[in-house]
Structures are given as C-alpha cells and as structure tokens.
Amino acid sequence: MSADVTVRGSDDVTANEAAAVEQERVEAVETDRTGDGGAGRSADAETDRAEAAEPVARDRVVAVVGTGTMGQGIAQVALVAGHPVRLYDSAPGRAGEAVAALAARLDRLVEKGRLDAGAREAAVGRLHAAGELAELADAALVVEAIVEDLTVKRRLFADLEEVVGDDTVLATNTSSLSVTAIAGGLRLPGRFVGLHFFNPAPLLPLVEVVSGFATDPDTATRAYGTVKGWGKTPVRCADTPGFIVNRVARPFYAEALRVHEEGGADPATIDAALRESGGFRMGPFELTDLIGQDVNEAVTRSVWDSFHQDPKFTPSLAQRRLVESGRLGRKTGHGWFSYAEGAERPEPHTAPPAKAPEKITVRGDLEPAEPLVKLFEEAGIKVRRKSGSGYIQLPGGARLGLADGETAFEYPGEEIIYFDLALDYARATRIVLSTGEDTPPESLAEAVGLFQALGKQVSVIGDVPGMIVARTVAMLADLAADAVDRGVATAEDVDTAMRLGVNYPLGPLEWAGKVGHARVRGLLMSLHERYPTGRYAPSLGTARRGYAEEGRDSR
C-alpha cells in the first residue's frame, strides 16, 4: 500500500519535541557497543561501523519523496553532486512534471555558465520519475519532503520500510514535527534522521542534521558526511522544538513586536535600527511580511506550545490581530506595510539636523561602545576622559549611556539619554536614542548632534527598557546559550546555523562574547526586573558565562 503523499512548499515551521539528554543517549549507545571498554570489539565490527558511517557513495541512488519546491530543490542538490536520483509523488503525473521542471532548472544553469552542457546531459540521464514506491527499493538514502502531517509521514516511512533495504538511510526534511515521533513506529528507528534543508535548497548552504532519540550515531554521521559532500554546511542538532535556527531566532521577531506593542517605535523605525545599526540583512517587520505573517506566527506558536508555553517564546497579540485581519504580508498585498501598486513605504523616524557639542566628557570605559571615542575625536569633538561608571557627559549636563535595560524615568531629576547597541559603530549608518519625557529638548539635541557629527542618521524612540538592538541581541544570545547547555548543539554549530540559516551578521554567542557575557546577563536581569514574567530571566547558560567572564576579568 502506498502512503497518501502530498507535496508541500517552503515554510518556516518548527519541530515539536525536546531531547536535551541527547549527549547522554549517545554516550549510552557507545557504552553498550564497547562492552568492556572496547577490549572485546572485533576488527570486523570496527570495519562494519566505519563502512556504515561512510557518506552515501555517488553511484548509489538518492530518492526524494514529495515534488514540491523543497523536494525538487533537494533532488537538484543530490543530482548535481553526481547521484542517480529518483523522484516519487503519490499524485499521478507529478513526479514526471518535477523531472521536467528540474531539467529546465539545469538548462538555466547552463545558460548562466554555472553548469557544463555535458554535465547537464549526464545529470538528466541520472534523473527518473518513480511511479510506485517499489521503484525506490535500491535507494541508499530516501529524503521525504511532503505535507507536515505526522500521521501521513509515519505511514509513508512504514511503507518505505517494506520496500528498501535495512541499510537504507531514511530522512525527513520536516521543519515542524518531531523526528523522534516520525520514527516512533519504525522497525529500525536507528536508521532514521532529520535533514532540514533551507529554501531554496540549491542556494542556501545550511542543513540541520537532526538526531532523534533513537537515531544511531552512525546514521547521523553518514547523513552529515553525505550532505557535506554535496557542498552543504551541515550542523548537528538534537531533536528539539525548532531545532537550532527556528528555536534561537524567535527573539528577532518577538522583541521587535514587543517594542512596537509598547509604543516604543513604529515598524519602519525598528526595521531601520536592526538593519542600519544591528547589521541584519532585513528588519523583522519586512521579513515577516515576506515570509507570511500566518506562517511566522505559526512557527512561534509551535515553539511556544512545544515548550509548554514558556514565556520566552510567548506569541505577539499584535501579530495575531494582523493574521486575523487577513493582512498576511506580500502575498495578500498588505501586512505591516502595504504592497499595493504605487504604495509608499513608511520612512523610519529620523531626527532633524542638530548642532554637535564642541566637547564631551567620557567617564569610565564605554565597553562595547568604546570605539565611539575615537570616532568622536576624528570628527573634531574634544574628548576629556575621567573616571566613572561608563557614560558620556554632555556639556548641558545630560548623561548619555549605552542601553542597559533600565529607563530614563527611573531617574527623576536627572537628564538620562540612552543610545542603542551597534554591531560596528564605525560602519553603522543609524544610531537610536531614547529618553524620558522630561528631558529638555536642548539636551536631546546635543545627543542627536553628537552622533550626526559622525555622519549617522539618528532615530529617537520611546523610553523602552533595553531599546531595540541591545535587547534583541541579548535574547538571541540567551536562547543560544541555553540551547548549547541543554545539549541541543555545540556553540560553534549554533553560531554557524544562525549565520548561514538566517544571515545574521554574527553568531549569537560570538556577538555575546564581543558585547560581554556579563553585560548580556546584566541587561537581561534589568529587563527581568521590569518585566517579571520569566521572559527575560537569564538562562543558566547565560549566567554561567557571565560569572565566568567576571571571574577571569578579576584575576
């Protein structure tokens, strides 16, 4: 009996089962195999294991089930790498259509000079449509890219087990379901693994190699080596909600939405801050309009539900209302922004020109903002250094400090102005300021003029704790540290996944190291005091890194 396989296109949904004890499981499996510490292991067993973990040979068949956008993309990657490829879809005629579509894609690559005409002919000769699952019997690897439905996927893999050999690697490209749950009914769940490609698969380098609770380490190693041989950058990951990327990325959207909901800034200004100061490729509002508000919100709700409604992943009411109104983004012509013909995009708030102060006093070390001192001096502003707690004293008496999670209204009688974190203050084209309602206009003008003297655009937002970039980076770093400490992935793999999977300018943990783990912890603690819901409580991973850093600095 064939499974009822339906295609699915690109989406951004996440997995839904945690496996924080993955490392313990792997160690236990290794212990079971070694028995007395390895003394009894035969040379034949060593050879068998080595062969089992070898990447899938290029002359072996790779089968792809599901012929939507992602299925075709994965098939193209395997095909260009040199494998014979078979495409299967339960819908009559769809596999044949996909073969024709792939041949046309290869034609375009030849036209662009990215593929040799001879290589194109050879590739097309290795590509075949399968009319029945039985035609996949000799596949060494089967990758599924069908509808995100657990029942349908489990039925498909149960049918595949009746067809393929026991040494065939079975893989799912799921982005929203538990790899462990999909493999739960299999006779040989150890040969099952997640291979989460990112759309478009031929172009994006990242592949999350996801080990379910029962996945054999050799299977994961073989899958890892295979996709690496295809020119991809694989990262290892345990079966946890959202895997790496969709788990760690939630604050990029959530903190922007929170600032907007609090009336701190409008979507265009928040997007500009994260692009022009934070160094992100796109702002969260324009990006969710591109993804689809319904899809992005479904991701957030999936992760939130899977983590038993942990406040760190709480969905946005503002985004819910947008979805309910049918304003889903580009695909409906309106989301946070209008995409109607002739519609003008809102401009970010930008302060009018102001006169720069001739001199300032820098009190103490500005830490990650210390590069500003040199920039001020190069702009012809006289800088005097004095001891202090790390802030800029303006001539009119106002204190200008880097966002730390506190607010100006907490200091009645004092003129407090905050400036936001930047990825690189020299390259940033926009600086964001916030201050209390009682700050005199002339004091704010001094701060605006100071940064305009550096050639920056300046946006002034409401008195929001942590501002925009600083709180976003702190939360990204916190979820990344938590994922590492729970055994989801290594720090290197987390940073790699976030740079390649969603084009972050730095990996979250790399960025936290640049800002200072202690500062990240301190900012989150300040946010937690002002929002005592648990959302901003530093994870143990963040706290551990912060205290360790302070300990090193005190030596």
Secondary structure, DSSP 8 states (H G I E B T S, - for coil): ------B------------TTHHHHHHHHHHHHHTTTTTT--HHHHHHHHHHTS---TTSEEEEE--SHHHHHHHHHHHHTT--EEEE-SSTTHHHHHHHHHHHHHHHHHHTTSS-HHHHHHHHHTEEEESSGGGGTTEEEEEE-B-S-HHHHHHHHHHHHTTS-TT-EEEE--SSS-HHHHHTT-S-GGGEEEEEE-SSTTT--EEEEEE-TT--HHHHHHHHHHHHHTT-EEEEEES-TTTTHHHHTHHHHHHHHHHHHTTS--HHHHHHHHHHTT--SS-HHHHHHHH-HHHHHHHHHHHHHHTTS-GGG---HHHHHHHHTT--BGGGTBSSSB-STT---------------SEEEEES--GGGTHHHHHHHHTT-EEEEE-SSSEEE-TTS-EEEE--S--GGGSTTS-EEEE---S-TTT-SEEEEEE-TTS-HHHHHHHHHHHHTTT-EEEEE---TTTTHHHHHHHHHHHHHHHHHTTSS-HHHHHHHHHHHS--SS-HHHHHHHH-HHHHHHHHHHHHHHSTTTTT---HHHHHHHHHHHHHHT-
